[in-house]
Amino acid sequence: MNSITTRLLVATALVLAAFVALTALSVKHSVHTRADNAQRDRMEGLVYGILGAAELDAKQQLAISTYMLPDGLRQPQSGLSARIFDADGREIWQSESTLPMRANLNRVNTGQWRFRQQTDNDDLTAFSLRFGFSWANADQPEQEFNILLLTDAEDHLQQLAEFDQQLWTSLLTSALLLLLLQLLVLMWGLKPLNKISRGLQRIREGVDEELDMKLPQELRPVAYSLNTLLHSERNRRSRYKNVIHDLAHSLKTPLTVMHNLAHDDAIATDQRQTLQEHTHRMKDIIAYHIRRAAMNGSRPLGPAVPVRPLLERLEYSLLKVYADRDICMDIAVKKGCRLRVDESDVLEIFGNLLENACKYGAQRIVVEHRIDKPRRKAIISVHDDGPGFPDGLSETLLKRGARADTRVDGQGLGLAVCNELVSTYGGSLTLSRSDKLGGAQVSVYLSATM
C-alpha cells in the first residue's frame, strides 16, 4: 500500500471493525442477560403464585386450589407447565397447561432455585425453574417438595435473534457511514499534499518553475526547500556552462595564433605537422568539454519529450546528407514513447548513433522501441546491416577517442559522448551484434514514463 489515503482508510476500517464487533458483543451480552433475568423474575412470580394456591386437603395432604392459580397455568396450550414432586421424586400435581417436554428429575434443596434453558430431543427449547420448599403442620412432620416450572422459550429466543440482527445491521450501517465520512475527511486533509503533487507534475511538464507557497504552515517549509533546491540546481548548471564557455573563449585567441603558426612556411615541416596535430587535439578537447557542459543531465522534474518526432527530424536530415548512399531508415517507435530527457540531449544521443550507422556503410537502419516493465526502463535500439562491432571491443569503443574503423574521418568521441549523456540520466548504453539485420546494434536504456 503506497497510498497514504489507502493506509489511513484501511487502519480506520480495522479500528471501526474491532469497535463494532466489541460493541455488538457487549450489547448482546448485556441485553441477553437482562432478558434472561426478566424471564426468571417472571417465572419466580408464577412459582410464588403456585405456593399461594397450595393448601392442605381433608387428608392433610398438599393440594393446589386451581381457581387460585395464575391464568397461564389454568389455560391449556399457554406455553406454561408446572409440576410438584415429593421427596421421593413422585409427581403429586400437574397444571392443566402442559408442555411436551420430559421433566428433569434432579432435585434441589429447600430454599434453593435453579434456572436454566434446556432442549429436548424434539428440539423444543424451554426455560425451566425448579424451587425446593417444605410443608409442615402440627400433626405431621415436615415434608419436602420441588416445584418445576417450564415455559416455552421460542418466542423469547426469536425476539433476541431479531434484536441481534437489528443490532448488527445498525452498527454495520453506522460503521460504513463513518468510514465514508472518514474518507471525505482524509481527502480534505490530504488535499495540500495532492496540491504539492500536482505542482511537481506541472514542473515536470515545464508549465511552472516552482511550487505554489499557498499551503498549510506545516507544509510550507517542505515547499520552500524544494523551491530552493530547484533554483540552486538551475543556478549551478548555468554557472558551470558559463565557466566552460568563458574558458573556451579565453583559449580562442591562443589557439588561433597556434593555428596560423602551423601554416607558416618559415617553420619546419615536421614542426608544423606536430603543431597542427596538437592544435586540432586541443580544439577537440575544448569542443568535447563544451558538449559535456551542455549536457543537462537527469531531470526528474523536467517535462517528458516525445521521441518519435525528434527521430524523424534526424532521419530527414541524415537522408539528405547521405542521399548518394540510398539508405533505408525505418523508425519503428510508437508515437506515445516519451523520455524524461532534454530535447537537445535526445538529438545528441540518437544523432550520433544514426550518423555512425550511416557513416560506416549501412544500407538499412531500423530504430525500435520496447518497454521493460519489471525494470521500468524504455529501451530504444538502433540496428544496421553494416559490418558491426569487432568482437571483444564493446567496452573499449565506449571510451573517448577509441575507434574501430580508422578509414572514416572522426575523432572517436561520438559513442563516448552518447554513453556519458545516457549515464547522466541514470541509464546505460550497450553494443552488440544485431539479430535483426546482422550488423551493429546499439541499445539505449533510460527510465520509462509510465
C-alpha positions as CSV (number, residue, x, y, z in Angstrom):
1,M,0.0,0.0,0.0
2,N,1.9,3.0,-1.3
3,S,-1.0,5.4,-0.8
4,I,-1.3,7.4,2.4
5,T,-5.1,7.6,1.9
6,T,-5.4,3.8,1.5
7,R,-3.2,3.2,4.6
8,L,-5.3,5.5,6.8
9,L,-8.5,4.2,5.4
10,V,-7.6,0.6,6.0
11,A,-6.4,1.4,9.5
12,T,-9.6,3.2,10.2
13,A,-11.7,0.3,8.8
14,L,-9.8,-2.1,11.0
15,V,-10.4,0.0,14.1
16,L,-14.1,0.5,13.2
17,A,-14.5,-3.3,12.6
18,A,-12.9,-4.0,16.0
19,F,-15.1,-1.4,17.7
20,V,-18.3,-2.6,16.0
21,A,-17.5,-6.2,17.0
22,L,-16.7,-5.4,20.6
23,T,-19.7,-3.1,20.9
24,A,-22.1,-5.7,19.4
25,L,-20.8,-8.5,21.7
26,S,-21.0,-6.3,24.7
27,V,-24.5,-5.0,24.0
28,K,-25.7,-8.5,23.0
29,H,-24.4,-10.0,26.3
30,S,-26.0,-7.2,28.3
31,V,-29.4,-7.5,26.6
32,H,-29.5,-11.3,26.7
33,T,-28.5,-11.3,30.4
34,R,-31.2,-8.7,31.3
35,A,-33.8,-10.6,29.2
36,D,-33.0,-13.9,30.9
37,N,-33.1,-12.3,34.3
38,A,-36.5,-10.8,33.5
39,Q,-37.7,-14.2,32.4
40,R,-36.5,-15.7,35.6
41,D,-38.2,-13.0,37.7
42,R,-41.5,-13.7,35.8
43,M,-41.2,-17.4,36.5
44,E,-40.4,-16.8,40.2
45,G,-43.6,-14.8,40.4
46,L,-45.5,-17.8,39.0
47,V,-43.9,-20.1,41.5
48,Y,-45.0,-17.8,44.3
49,G,-48.5,-17.9,42.8
50,I,-48.5,-21.7,42.9
51,L,-47.4,-21.6,46.5
52,G,-50.2,-19.1,47.3
53,A,-52.7,-21.6,45.9
54,A,-51.3,-24.5,48.0
55,E,-53.3,-25.8,50.9
56,L,-53.9,-29.0,53.0
57,D,-56.8,-31.2,51.9
58,A,-59.0,-33.3,54.2
59,K,-56.4,-36.0,54.4
60,Q,-53.8,-33.4,55.4
61,Q,-52.1,-33.8,52.1
62,L,-50.7,-30.9,50.0
63,A,-53.3,-29.8,47.4
64,I,-53.4,-26.9,44.9
65,S,-56.5,-24.8,44.5
66,T,-56.9,-24.5,40.7
67,Y,-59.0,-21.3,40.8
68,M,-56.3,-19.5,42.7
69,L,-53.6,-20.3,40.2
70,P,-52.3,-17.7,37.7
71,D,-54.2,-17.6,34.5
72,G,-51.5,-19.1,32.4
73,L,-51.4,-22.3,34.4
74,R,-55.2,-22.8,34.0
75,Q,-55.2,-22.4,30.3
76,P,-54.2,-25.4,28.0
77,Q,-51.6,-24.6,25.3
78,S,-50.5,-21.4,27.2
79,G,-46.8,-22.4,26.9
80,L,-46.5,-23.0,30.6
81,S,-46.3,-26.2,32.6
82,A,-46.0,-26.7,36.4
83,R,-45.4,-29.8,38.4
84,I,-44.9,-30.7,42.0
85,F,-42.7,-33.6,43.2
86,D,-42.5,-35.1,46.7
87,A,-39.3,-36.1,48.4
88,D,-39.2,-39.4,46.6
89,G,-39.5,-37.7,43.2
90,R,-43.0,-38.8,42.6
91,E,-45.2,-36.3,40.7
92,I,-48.1,-35.3,43.0
93,W,-49.6,-32.5,40.9
94,Q,-49.5,-31.1,37.4
95,S,-51.1,-28.0,36.0
96,E,-53.8,-28.1,33.3
97,S,-51.4,-26.4,30.9
98,T,-48.6,-28.7,29.8
99,L,-45.5,-28.7,27.6
100,P,-44.5,-31.9,25.7
101,M,-41.1,-31.9,27.4
102,R,-39.6,-34.5,29.7
103,A,-39.1,-33.3,33.3
104,N,-35.6,-33.1,34.8
105,L,-35.7,-35.1,38.0
106,N,-32.6,-33.5,39.6
107,R,-33.9,-32.2,42.9
108,V,-32.8,-29.0,44.7
109,N,-32.7,-28.5,48.4
110,T,-35.3,-26.5,50.3
111,G,-35.0,-22.8,49.6
112,Q,-32.8,-23.2,46.5
113,W,-33.5,-22.1,43.0
114,R,-32.2,-23.5,39.7
115,F,-32.9,-21.6,36.5
116,R,-31.7,-22.8,33.1
117,Q,-32.5,-23.3,29.4
118,Q,-33.0,-26.8,28.2
119,T,-33.7,-28.6,24.9
120,D,-35.3,-32.0,24.4
121,N,-34.8,-34.5,21.6
122,D,-37.6,-32.8,19.6
123,D,-35.6,-29.5,19.5
124,L,-38.2,-27.9,21.8
125,T,-36.5,-25.2,23.8
126,A,-37.9,-24.1,27.2
127,F,-36.8,-22.3,30.4
128,S,-37.0,-24.4,33.5
129,L,-37.2,-23.1,37.1
130,R,-37.0,-25.5,40.0
131,F,-37.6,-24.5,43.6
132,G,-37.3,-26.6,46.7
133,F,-39.7,-26.0,49.6
134,S,-41.0,-27.8,52.7
135,W,-44.6,-28.0,54.2
136,A,-45.4,-29.0,57.8
137,N,-48.3,-28.9,60.3
138,A,-48.8,-29.7,63.9
139,D,-49.8,-33.3,63.3
140,Q,-47.3,-34.4,60.7
141,P,-43.5,-33.9,60.3
142,E,-42.1,-31.5,57.8
143,Q,-42.3,-32.7,54.1
144,E,-40.0,-31.6,51.3
145,F,-41.3,-30.8,47.8
146,N,-39.9,-29.5,44.5
147,I,-41.8,-27.2,42.1
148,L,-40.8,-27.5,38.4
149,L,-42.0,-24.7,36.2
150,L,-41.4,-24.8,32.4
151,T,-42.2,-22.1,29.9
152,D,-41.7,-22.1,26.1
153,A,-38.6,-20.2,25.1
154,E,-39.2,-20.0,21.3
155,D,-40.8,-16.5,21.3
156,H,-38.2,-15.3,23.8
157,L,-35.3,-16.6,21.6
158,Q,-36.9,-15.3,18.4
159,Q,-37.1,-11.8,19.9
160,L,-33.5,-11.9,20.9
161,A,-32.5,-13.1,17.4
162,E,-34.4,-10.2,15.8
163,F,-32.7,-7.8,18.2
164,D,-29.3,-9.2,17.4
165,Q,-29.9,-8.9,13.7
166,Q,-31.1,-5.3,14.1
167,L,-28.1,-4.5,16.3
168,W,-25.6,-5.8,13.8
169,T,-27.4,-4.1,10.9
170,S,-27.5,-0.7,12.7
171,L,-23.9,-1.0,13.8
172,L,-22.6,-2.0,10.4
173,T,-24.6,0.7,8.7
174,S,-23.2,3.3,11.1
175,A,-19.6,1.9,10.6
176,L,-20.0,2.3,6.8
177,L,-21.3,5.8,7.1
178,L,-18.4,6.7,9.5
179,L,-15.9,5.1,7.0
180,L,-17.4,7.2,4.2
181,L,-17.1,10.3,6.4
182,Q,-13.6,9.4,7.3
183,L,-12.7,9.1,3.6
184,L,-14.1,12.6,3.0
185,V,-12.1,13.9,5.9
186,L,-8.9,12.2,4.6
187,M,-9.5,13.7,1.1
188,W,-9.9,17.1,2.6
189,G,-7.0,16.7,5.0
190,L,-4.6,15.4,2.3
191,K,-5.6,18.0,-0.3
192,P,-2.5,20.1,0.3
193,L,-0.3,17.1,-0.4
194,N,-2.2,16.5,-3.6
195,K,-1.6,20.1,-4.4
196,I,2.2,19.6,-4.0
197,S,2.0,16.5,-6.2
198,R,0.2,18.4,-8.9
199,G,2.7,21.3,-8.6
200,L,5.6,18.9,-9.1
201,Q,3.8,17.4,-12.1
202,R,3.4,20.9,-13.6
203,I,7.1,21.5,-13.1
204,R,7.9,18.2,-14.8
205,E,5.8,19.3,-17.8
206,G,7.5,22.6,-17.9
207,V,4.4,24.7,-17.1
208,D,5.7,26.1,-13.8
209,E,9.2,26.7,-12.4
210,E,8.4,26.4,-8.7
211,L,5.8,25.3,-6.2
212,D,2.9,27.4,-5.0
213,M,3.6,28.5,-1.4
214,K,-0.2,28.9,-0.6
215,L,-0.1,25.8,1.7
216,P,-0.8,25.0,5.3
217,Q,2.0,26.1,7.7
218,E,3.2,22.5,8.2
219,L,3.9,22.1,4.5
220,R,5.4,25.5,3.7
221,P,8.9,24.5,4.8
222,V,8.8,21.5,2.5
223,A,7.7,23.6,-0.5
224,Y,10.2,26.2,0.3
225,S,13.0,23.7,0.5
226,L,12.0,22.1,-2.8
227,N,11.9,25.6,-4.5
228,T,15.3,26.4,-3.1
229,L,16.7,23.2,-4.4
230,L,15.2,23.8,-7.9
231,H,16.7,27.3,-8.0
232,S,20.0,26.1,-6.7
233,E,20.2,23.4,-9.4
234,R,19.3,25.8,-12.2
235,N,21.9,28.3,-11.0
236,R,24.6,25.7,-10.6
237,R,24.1,24.4,-14.2
238,S,24.1,27.9,-15.5
239,R,27.3,28.8,-13.7
240,Y,29.0,25.6,-14.9
241,K,28.1,26.3,-18.5
242,N,29.3,29.9,-18.2
243,V,32.6,28.9,-16.8
244,I,33.3,26.4,-19.6
245,H,32.3,28.9,-22.3
246,D,34.4,31.6,-20.7
247,L,37.4,29.2,-20.7
248,A,36.8,28.3,-24.3
249,H,36.5,32.0,-25.3
250,S,39.8,32.8,-23.4
251,L,41.6,30.0,-25.3
252,K,40.2,31.0,-28.7
253,T,43.0,33.7,-29.4
254,P,46.0,31.5,-28.4
255,L,44.6,28.6,-30.5
256,T,44.1,31.0,-33.5
257,V,47.8,32.0,-33.1
258,M,48.9,28.4,-33.0
259,H,46.8,27.5,-36.0
260,N,48.3,30.3,-38.0
261,L,51.8,29.3,-37.0
262,A,51.1,25.7,-38.1
263,H,50.7,27.1,-41.6
264,D,53.8,29.4,-41.5
265,D,56.3,28.3,-44.2
266,A,59.1,29.7,-42.0
267,I,58.7,26.8,-39.6
268,A,60.0,23.4,-40.4
269,T,57.5,20.9,-42.0
270,D,57.8,18.3,-39.2
271,Q,57.3,21.1,-36.6
272,R,54.2,22.4,-38.5
273,Q,52.7,18.9,-38.6
274,T,53.3,18.5,-34.8
275,L,51.8,21.9,-34.2
276,Q,48.8,21.2,-36.4
277,E,48.2,17.8,-34.6
278,H,48.3,19.3,-31.1
279,T,46.2,22.3,-32.2
280,H,43.5,20.0,-33.6
281,R,43.7,17.9,-30.4
282,M,43.2,21.0,-28.2
283,K,40.2,22.1,-30.3
284,D,38.7,18.6,-30.0
285,I,39.2,18.6,-26.2
286,I,37.6,22.0,-25.9
287,A,34.7,21.0,-28.1
288,Y,34.3,17.8,-26.0
289,H,34.1,19.6,-22.7
290,I,31.8,22.3,-24.1
291,R,29.4,19.5,-25.1
292,R,29.7,17.9,-21.7
293,A,28.8,21.3,-20.1
294,A,25.8,21.4,-22.4
295,M,24.6,18.1,-21.0
296,N,21.5,18.8,-18.9
297,G,21.7,15.5,-17.1
298,S,19.0,13.8,-15.2
299,R,15.9,16.0,-14.7
300,P,13.4,14.1,-12.6
301,L,11.2,17.3,-12.5
302,G,11.6,18.1,-16.2
303,P,9.0,17.5,-18.9
304,A,8.9,14.2,-20.8
305,V,9.6,14.8,-24.5
306,P,8.1,12.7,-27.4
307,V,10.9,10.7,-29.1
308,R,9.5,9.9,-32.5
309,P,9.2,13.4,-33.9
310,L,12.9,14.0,-32.9
311,L,14.0,10.8,-34.6
312,E,12.0,11.7,-37.7
313,R,13.8,15.1,-37.8
314,L,17.2,13.3,-37.6
315,E,16.0,10.8,-40.3
316,Y,15.1,13.7,-42.7
317,S,18.5,15.4,-42.1
318,L,20.7,12.3,-42.5
319,L,18.9,11.0,-45.6
320,K,19.7,14.4,-47.2
321,V,23.3,14.3,-46.2
322,Y,23.8,10.7,-47.4
323,A,21.4,10.9,-50.4
324,D,24.0,9.3,-52.6
325,R,24.0,6.1,-50.4
326,D,20.3,5.2,-50.9
327,I,19.9,4.4,-47.2
328,C,16.6,3.0,-46.0
329,M,15.8,4.1,-42.5
330,D,12.8,2.7,-40.5
331,I,11.7,4.5,-37.3
332,A,9.7,1.8,-35.5
333,V,9.0,3.9,-32.4
334,K,5.5,4.4,-31.2
335,K,4.1,8.0,-31.0
336,G,3.4,7.6,-27.3
337,C,7.1,7.0,-26.5
338,R,8.3,9.8,-24.2
339,L,11.5,10.2,-22.3
340,R,12.2,12.5,-19.4
341,V,15.4,13.7,-21.2
342,D,16.2,17.2,-22.6
343,E,15.3,17.5,-26.2
344,S,18.8,18.6,-27.2
345,D,20.3,15.6,-25.5
346,V,17.9,13.2,-27.4
347,L,19.1,14.8,-30.6
348,E,22.7,14.5,-29.5
349,I,22.5,10.8,-28.5
350,F,20.5,9.4,-31.4
351,G,22.0,11.9,-33.9
352,N,25.5,10.3,-33.1
353,L,24.1,6.8,-33.2
354,L,22.3,7.2,-36.5
355,E,25.2,9.1,-38.1
356,N,27.6,6.3,-37.1
357,A,25.2,3.8,-38.7
358,C,25.1,5.9,-41.9
359,K,28.8,6.6,-41.9
360,Y,30.0,3.0,-41.5
361,G,28.4,1.5,-44.6
362,A,24.9,0.6,-43.5
363,Q,22.2,0.4,-46.2
364,R,19.3,-0.3,-43.9
365,I,18.8,1.1,-40.4
366,V,15.9,0.2,-38.0
367,V,15.1,2.1,-34.8
368,E,12.8,0.1,-32.5
369,H,11.4,0.7,-29.0
370,R,10.1,-1.5,-26.2
371,I,9.4,-1.2,-22.5
372,D,11.0,-3.4,-19.8
373,K,8.2,-3.1,-17.2
374,P,9.9,-5.0,-14.4
375,R,12.9,-2.7,-14.6
376,R,10.7,0.3,-15.6
377,K,13.1,1.0,-18.5
378,A,12.5,2.3,-22.0
379,I,14.8,0.5,-24.5
380,I,15.5,2.2,-27.8
381,S,17.8,0.1,-30.1
382,V,19.5,1.2,-33.4
383,H,20.1,-1.7,-35.8
384,D,22.0,-1.6,-39.0
385,D,23.2,-4.0,-41.7
386,G,26.8,-2.8,-41.7
387,P,30.0,-4.6,-40.6
388,G,29.1,-4.3,-37.0
389,F,31.4,-4.1,-34.0
390,P,34.5,-6.2,-33.7
391,D,34.3,-8.9,-31.1
392,G,35.6,-8.0,-27.6
393,L,35.8,-4.3,-28.3
394,S,32.4,-3.2,-26.8
395,E,33.9,-1.7,-23.7
396,T,36.8,-0.1,-25.5
397,L,34.6,1.6,-28.1
398,L,32.7,3.5,-25.3
399,K,35.9,5.2,-24.2
400,R,36.8,8.6,-25.5
401,G,38.9,8.6,-28.6
402,A,38.5,4.8,-29.3
403,R,37.7,3.9,-32.9
404,A,37.1,0.5,-34.6
405,D,37.4,1.8,-38.2
406,T,40.1,4.4,-38.9
407,R,39.3,4.6,-42.6
408,V,36.4,7.0,-41.9
409,D,37.1,10.5,-40.6
410,G,36.3,11.1,-37.0
411,Q,37.7,11.8,-33.5
412,G,36.2,8.7,-31.7
413,L,34.1,10.9,-29.4
414,G,30.5,10.0,-30.7
415,L,29.9,6.8,-28.7
416,A,31.7,8.2,-25.6
417,V,29.6,11.3,-25.6
418,C,26.4,9.2,-26.0
419,N,27.5,6.9,-23.2
420,E,28.2,9.8,-20.9
421,L,24.9,11.5,-21.8
422,V,22.9,8.4,-21.1
423,S,24.8,7.8,-17.8
424,T,23.9,11.3,-16.6
425,Y,20.2,10.3,-16.9
426,G,20.8,7.1,-14.9
427,G,20.7,4.9,-18.0
428,S,23.1,2.7,-19.8
429,L,24.3,2.0,-23.4
430,T,25.2,-1.4,-24.8
431,L,26.9,-2.5,-28.0
432,S,26.2,-5.9,-29.6
433,R,25.6,-7.8,-32.9
434,S,22.1,-7.1,-34.4
435,D,20.0,-10.3,-34.6
436,K,17.6,-8.3,-36.8
437,L,19.9,-7.0,-39.6
438,G,23.2,-8.7,-38.8
439,G,25.2,-5.5,-38.3
440,A,25.7,-3.3,-35.2
441,Q,23.1,-2.9,-32.5
442,V,23.3,0.0,-30.0
443,S,20.7,-0.2,-27.2
444,V,19.9,2.8,-25.0
445,Y,18.3,2.1,-21.6
446,L,16.5,5.0,-20.0
447,S,13.8,5.4,-17.3
448,A,10.4,5.0,-18.8
449,T,7.5,7.3,-18.2
450,M,4.6,5.0,-17.1
